[in-house]
Amino acid sequence: MGGSVYCTSRWAQFIIWSRMDETIHINVELHKTDTKYISIIKTRLWSYIPPTLIWLLKSRIPGSNSIQSGVSFTIINNLAILVEGFITDILVSYLDKNELVKSKEILNIENSSWESKVKKFEKLFKKELITSTDFESIDVLFDLRNNFSHGKTYLEKEIRDISNGKKAPLESINNNYEKARRYLIKHKVIEPIENPSNVVFWKLNVSFFFFLEVQRFLFQVIHNIEFESKSSILAELETAFKNKF
């Protein structure tokens, strides 16, 4: 066992190396009232997602289409959780003034939509997330997450010309699915096809593509802003992605 501690005026972050060569971050916020000492432990849930997805993507996944599709759904949904949790953590950490009872502004952020958090980020940091080079991928990721998390049935449209029998490339009927299709074709992740495939967005290479896009996006965001609690968030981000493919 070994460890170190990083402190700010509000938080102490303990970094512990376990016997399994695992880095554990423990963030402690300390308060004192007239009669009590109070400590609050912060656990960043988003930090568990990258190592889990890396392990999953490196595992031997059965060739079953159903299992591979389910794995890809799982990866895409969890990548969206990772991004939203990370951005929320940045916003809350920026606004946190070491109050025992958190402000209404912080509570509102935690309960707000992804779109509201994007706007709040711009207001606080004077930087737009949408100008990030990888934000278009993040936008498509959330479109897919919204459809997947609601179990939205996937429908493809095939159009054949009556006069000559020629078929146009397939289209997805739902706007989110079609937006994702066009984006992934543009980036050569999937190919435009004429015959029904039924595996458009749930191939493993699609989820792998989004994993790399998310990784670049998160590091770009944290490196492009400055705030007091940045070091502890960056440390956990680096630990979360320390294992490579």
Buried (B, 14 or more C-beta within 10 A) or exposed (E): EEEEEBEBEBBBBBBBEEEEEEBEBBBBBEEEEEEEEEEEEBEBEBBBBBBBBBEBBEEEBEEEEEEBBEBBBBBBBBBBBBBBBBBBBBBBBBBBEEEEEBEEEBEEBEEBEBEEBBBBBBEBBEEEBEEBEBBBBBBBBBBBBBBBEEEEEBEBEEEEEEEEEEEEEBBBEBEBBBBBBBBBBEEEBBEEBEEEEEBBBBBBEBBBBBBEBBBBBBBBBBEEBEBEBBBBBBBBBEBBBEEEE
